Amino acid sequence: MRAERRKLSIVVLAMASILMIGGICEGGIWPEKAAACERFLITMILFIASALFLTAVSLRLPPDNGVRRIVAVYVLFYLLSILSIAVAIFGLVVSSRGGRGHEVQGKGYTEFQLGNHSNWWRDRVRDPGTWETIKSCLMKRDECSKLYSQPPDWKTNLVMLNGLQSGCCKPPDVCGFAEISRTRSVYNKPGYKSAIFDGDKDCMRFVNEEEKCFNCDSRKAAFLDTMRSSWRTMSIISFVVGLLLLLTGSAELGCFDDELRASKIWNCN
C-alpha cells in the first residue's frame, strides 16, 4: 500500500510538471507573447515534461521483467529530472544578459542593442533560416499597424512605442531619419549618410515598405528583450519542478517497491 502511494505521488508530480509548464505556454507565452515565435526552449521543456509523465505512468504498469524493468524506469526518470534541471540552467544562463534598453529622451520609445545579449542568442537570431521563421511569426502580429489606432500619451502627446514597435517600426535614432508619420511608420532618409558610413547597417536596412526594420539588428535585440522574461519564467519553473522530481526519484531509488522486496534483492522497511 505504501509503495502504491509512492508510485501515485510520482505520477502526480509528473502530471503537475506538464500542467505547470503547459499552463505557462497556454496561458501566456504560447498564444499571446512574441516569445512564442522562438520555440526552442518551449519545445525542449514540453518534450522533457511529456517524457517524465510517460516514465511515471510506466511505474504504474504491472511488472513484466521484474526488477530490471523497474530499475531501468527509475534510472530514466532520474536522468530526465537532471535533464530538466540542465535545460532550466541553460535557459537562465542564456537569458541572464541583456537589460531594458535605453530610453530615448523626448521620443516616447526605448532602443535596444543586440550586443547586450548572450553570444548564443545573438548567433541564433543572426542565423538566416532561424530569423526568417521568427520574422514571419512576428510580422503576423501587425505591431506597426496597431500604431494607427493607438492613442497618444496624454502627458507627452506622443504615440508611445513598445519594445517590439521600437525595434521594427522605425529606424534607429542614430540614423537621423526625419519622422513623417509615426502611426504609419513612414520616415525620410537624411541628405547626408554619416551614420550609414559609420557602420550602422540598420540605417540601410530600414524601408518604408511592409518589412520596415524587421531585418535590423535593433529589431532582433528588441525581440530578445521581450523573450528574456519569458525564458526566465519557464526556466525557473522547470528548475523547481525538475528538482522536486529529482528528490522524489532519489528517494524511490532507495526503496523501490513491493516487487523488489518480494525478490529479496533489497530489503526496505
Backbone torsions as a table, in degrees:
resi	resn	phi	psi	omega
1	MET	NA	-41.9	179.0
2	ARG	-64.9	-39.1	178.1
3	ALA	-63.9	-37.7	178.5
4	GLU	-63.9	-39.6	178.8
5	ARG	-65.3	-36.6	179.3
6	ARG	-67.5	-41.0	177.7
7	LYS	-62.1	-42.0	-179.4
8	LEU	-63.8	-36.8	179.6
9	SER	-64.2	-35.1	177.9
10	ILE	-66.3	-43.3	178.2
11	VAL	-61.5	-43.6	-179.5
12	VAL	-63.4	-42.5	179.6
13	LEU	-64.8	-42.8	178.7
14	ALA	-64.6	-40.8	177.6
15	MET	-64.5	-38.6	179.1
16	ALA	-62.8	-36.9	179.4
17	SER	-63.3	-41.3	179.1
18	ILE	-68.1	-42.4	-179.0
19	LEU	-65.4	-39.5	-180.0
20	MET	-67.5	-47.8	-179.2
21	ILE	-69.9	-41.8	176.8
22	GLY	-63.3	-34.8	177.8
23	GLY	-64.3	-37.6	177.6
24	ILE	-65.2	-49.1	-176.3
25	CYS	-65.9	-45.9	-175.4
26	GLU	-76.0	-32.9	-175.2
27	GLY	-86.5	-18.2	-176.9
28	GLY	-153.3	-51.5	-171.7
29	ILE	-73.4	-47.2	-170.7
30	TRP	-69.3	-55.5	-172.3
31	PRO	-87.7	-24.2	-168.0
32	GLU	-108.9	-40.3	-172.3
33	LYS	-88.4	153.6	179.3
34	ALA	-64.0	-22.3	179.1
35	ALA	-59.3	-21.2	178.8
36	ALA	-65.3	-18.7	179.9
37	CYS	-74.0	-14.5	174.6
38	GLU	-117.3	104.8	-169.1
39	ARG	-103.3	13.5	-177.2
40	PHE	-58.7	-57.0	-176.9
41	LEU	-69.9	-38.2	178.7
42	ILE	-58.6	-46.1	-179.4
43	THR	-64.1	-42.6	-179.8
44	MET	-60.9	-47.2	-176.7
45	ILE	-67.8	-41.4	178.9
46	LEU	-65.3	-37.2	177.5
47	PHE	-63.1	-47.2	-179.3
48	ILE	-64.3	-43.1	-179.8
49	ALA	-62.3	-41.3	179.0
50	SER	-65.1	-41.9	178.8
51	ALA	-64.9	-38.4	177.2
52	LEU	-62.7	-42.8	-179.3
53	PHE	-64.5	-45.6	180.0
54	LEU	-64.4	-37.0	177.3
55	THR	-64.8	-43.5	179.1
56	ALA	-64.1	-39.8	179.3
57	VAL	-63.4	-36.4	-178.8
58	SER	-64.4	-23.3	177.2
59	LEU	-69.1	-19.1	-179.9
60	ARG	-86.6	-10.2	-178.4
61	LEU	-78.2	150.5	177.1
62	PRO	-61.3	139.4	-179.2
63	PRO	-65.5	136.9	177.5
64	ASP	-114.2	-29.6	177.5
65	ASN	-118.5	25.1	175.6
66	GLY	63.1	-136.9	-171.7
67	VAL	-62.2	-39.9	-174.9
68	ARG	-58.8	-44.2	-179.4
69	ARG	-64.5	-41.7	-178.4
70	ILE	-64.4	-45.8	179.5
71	VAL	-62.0	-43.2	-179.4
72	ALA	-61.5	-41.5	-179.6
73	VAL	-66.1	-42.8	179.5
74	TYR	-64.3	-40.6	178.7
75	VAL	-64.2	-41.7	177.7
76	LEU	-63.0	-42.1	177.4
77	PHE	-60.0	-42.7	179.8
78	TYR	-63.6	-45.2	-178.3
79	LEU	-67.0	-38.6	178.4
80	LEU	-65.8	-35.3	176.7
81	SER	-63.3	-42.7	177.8
82	ILE	-63.8	-41.5	179.2
83	LEU	-62.4	-39.3	177.8
84	SER	-61.0	-43.1	178.4
85	ILE	-66.7	-40.2	-179.6
86	ALA	-63.1	-43.9	178.0
87	VAL	-63.9	-38.4	178.3
88	ALA	-63.3	-43.4	178.4
89	ILE	-63.8	-40.8	176.7
90	PHE	-58.0	-46.1	180.0
91	GLY	-62.6	-39.2	179.3
92	LEU	-68.4	-40.2	-179.5
93	VAL	-67.6	-45.7	-178.4
94	VAL	-62.7	-37.8	-176.6
95	SER	-92.7	7.3	-176.5
96	SER	-73.1	-32.0	179.6
97	ARG	-86.4	163.3	-177.6
98	GLY	104.2	167.7	-179.3
99	GLY	-151.8	-151.7	-179.2
100	ARG	-100.2	16.4	179.4
101	GLY	74.5	-171.4	177.1
102	HIS	-123.6	131.3	-177.8
103	GLU	-77.8	130.0	176.8
104	VAL	-86.0	113.2	-173.8
105	GLN	-61.4	131.4	175.7
106	GLY	75.1	7.0	-177.5
107	LYS	-109.7	-20.2	178.1
108	GLY	82.1	24.7	176.1
109	TYR	-155.0	164.7	178.6
110	THR	-118.0	138.8	179.3
111	GLU	-109.9	155.9	-173.0
112	PHE	-129.0	150.8	179.8
113	GLN	-115.8	129.6	-178.7
114	LEU	-64.7	-30.5	-178.8
115	GLY	-67.2	-12.9	179.8
116	ASN	-78.8	-10.6	-176.1
117	HIS	-100.6	169.1	-175.4
118	SER	-65.5	156.8	-179.2
119	ASN	-60.4	-40.2	-178.2
120	TRP	-62.2	-44.7	179.0
121	TRP	-64.6	-42.7	-179.7
122	ARG	-61.4	-46.0	-179.9
123	ASP	-63.4	-35.2	-177.4
124	ARG	-68.1	-46.7	-178.2
125	VAL	-76.5	-17.2	176.5
126	ARG	-83.6	-14.3	176.3
127	ASP	-68.5	122.4	-173.9
128	PRO	-56.4	-44.0	-178.3
129	GLY	-65.9	-44.2	179.5
130	THR	-63.9	-46.6	-177.4
131	TRP	-67.4	-32.9	179.1
132	GLU	-62.1	-40.4	177.4
133	THR	-66.0	-45.5	179.2
134	ILE	-64.2	-44.6	-178.6
135	LYS	-61.1	-42.4	178.6
136	SER	-59.8	-40.7	178.2
137	CYS	-66.5	-43.2	-178.2
138	LEU	-67.1	-37.0	-178.8
139	MET	-65.5	-27.0	178.1
140	LYS	-70.1	-15.5	179.4
141	ARG	-77.9	-16.1	177.1
142	ASP	53.4	45.8	-179.1
143	GLU	-61.5	-40.0	-178.0
144	CYS	-69.2	-35.8	179.5
145	SER	-66.2	-28.2	-179.6
146	LYS	-66.3	-23.4	-178.6
147	LEU	-63.9	-29.9	-176.2
148	TYR	-63.7	-33.9	-178.6
149	SER	-104.7	9.0	-177.9
150	GLN	-87.4	122.0	-177.9
151	PRO	-71.0	149.3	178.5
152	PRO	-71.3	157.0	177.1
153	ASP	-68.3	134.5	-174.1
154	TRP	-70.2	-21.2	179.8
155	LYS	-82.7	-44.1	-174.2
156	THR	-103.6	-13.7	-175.9
157	ASN	61.7	24.3	176.9
158	LEU	-109.6	145.7	171.5
159	VAL	-76.4	112.7	-175.5
160	MET	-79.0	135.2	180.0
161	LEU	-100.5	133.4	172.2
162	ASN	-77.4	179.1	-175.8
163	GLY	-58.9	-43.9	-179.8
164	LEU	-64.7	-43.9	-179.9
165	GLN	-65.9	-37.3	178.3
166	SER	-63.2	-35.2	-177.5
167	GLY	-80.6	-31.8	-171.6
168	CYS	-111.6	-20.4	-170.9
169	CYS	-99.2	-0.6	-178.4
170	LYS	-151.7	160.3	173.8
171	PRO	-78.2	159.9	175.9
172	PRO	-58.0	149.1	-176.6
173	ASP	-61.0	-30.9	-177.5
174	VAL	-65.0	-20.2	-178.0
175	CYS	-70.9	-22.9	177.7
176	GLY	73.1	25.4	178.5
177	PHE	-69.2	143.1	176.0
178	ALA	-81.6	131.4	-178.8
179	GLU	-81.4	113.4	178.3
180	ILE	-87.7	-49.4	178.7
181	SER	-152.0	109.5	-179.7
182	ARG	-68.0	-40.0	-177.5
183	THR	-67.4	-24.7	177.7
184	ARG	-104.5	3.1	178.6
185	SER	55.1	50.3	179.2
186	VAL	-114.6	125.0	-178.7
187	TYR	-134.5	148.0	-177.9
188	ASN	-108.0	130.4	179.9
189	LYS	-69.6	142.8	179.4
190	PRO	-72.0	164.8	-179.3
191	GLY	-72.3	-25.3	178.2
192	TYR	-96.8	165.0	-177.5
193	LYS	-128.7	33.0	-176.2
194	SER	-62.4	-44.5	-178.4
195	ALA	-64.2	-37.9	-179.5
196	ILE	-66.5	-46.9	-178.3
197	PHE	-73.5	-17.1	176.1
198	ASP	-76.5	-4.5	173.2
199	GLY	109.0	2.8	177.6
200	ASP	-84.6	96.0	-175.1
201	LYS	-67.8	-21.9	179.2
202	ASP	-60.6	-27.8	179.3
203	CYS	-64.1	-31.6	178.9
204	MET	-86.3	-22.0	-176.9
205	ARG	-80.0	-25.8	-177.0
206	PHE	-70.9	136.0	174.5
207	VAL	-134.8	154.9	-179.9
208	ASN	-82.8	-2.0	178.0
209	GLU	-79.2	-165.8	-171.7
210	GLU	-59.0	-37.9	-173.8
211	GLU	-75.4	-17.6	177.1
212	LYS	47.5	-116.8	-179.1
213	CYS	-113.9	31.7	-176.5
214	PHE	-66.7	-19.1	178.2
215	ASN	-100.0	7.2	-178.4
216	CYS	-79.2	150.6	173.7
217	ASP	-65.0	-32.4	178.2
218	SER	-64.8	-31.7	176.8
219	ARG	-68.6	-43.6	179.3
220	LYS	-64.3	-39.3	178.7
221	ALA	-65.0	-40.6	179.0
222	ALA	-65.5	-37.9	178.0
223	PHE	-64.7	-45.0	179.5
224	LEU	-63.1	-33.5	178.9
225	ASP	-65.9	-40.8	178.8
226	THR	-70.5	-28.7	-178.0
227	MET	-80.2	-21.7	-173.5
228	ARG	-58.4	-50.4	-177.8
229	SER	-66.0	-35.2	179.5
230	SER	-67.0	-43.2	179.4
231	TRP	-64.1	-40.0	-178.8
232	ARG	-67.2	-38.9	177.9
233	THR	-62.4	-48.8	179.3
234	MET	-61.6	-41.2	-176.6
235	SER	-67.6	-41.6	-179.5
236	ILE	-63.7	-45.4	179.8
237	ILE	-65.9	-40.4	178.0
238	SER	-63.2	-38.1	179.6
239	PHE	-65.6	-45.3	-178.9
240	VAL	-64.0	-46.7	-179.9
241	VAL	-64.3	-43.7	178.8
242	GLY	-61.4	-39.0	179.1
243	LEU	-66.1	-42.1	177.9
244	LEU	-62.7	-42.3	179.2
245	LEU	-67.9	-35.8	178.5
246	LEU	-64.6	-43.2	178.3
247	LEU	-64.6	-40.7	178.3
248	THR	-64.7	-45.3	179.6
249	GLY	-63.9	-38.3	179.0
250	SER	-64.0	-39.8	178.4
251	ALA	-65.4	-39.0	-178.4
252	GLU	-71.0	-30.4	178.2
253	LEU	-65.4	-23.7	178.5
254	GLY	-82.1	-16.6	-178.6
255	CYS	-153.0	86.0	-168.2
256	PHE	-57.8	-83.4	-178.8
257	ASP	-171.7	-167.9	-175.0
258	ASP	-63.0	-30.8	-178.8
259	GLU	-64.4	-39.2	-179.8
260	LEU	-69.1	-40.3	179.6
261	ARG	-65.4	-37.7	179.7
262	ALA	-66.6	-31.4	-179.8
263	SER	-78.1	-12.1	179.2
264	LYS	62.7	21.2	175.9
265	ILE	-81.6	-34.6	-178.0
266	TRP	-136.2	127.3	-179.8
267	ASN	-101.3	113.2	-178.8
268	CYS	-119.8	118.1	-179.8
269	ASN	-95.0	NA	NA
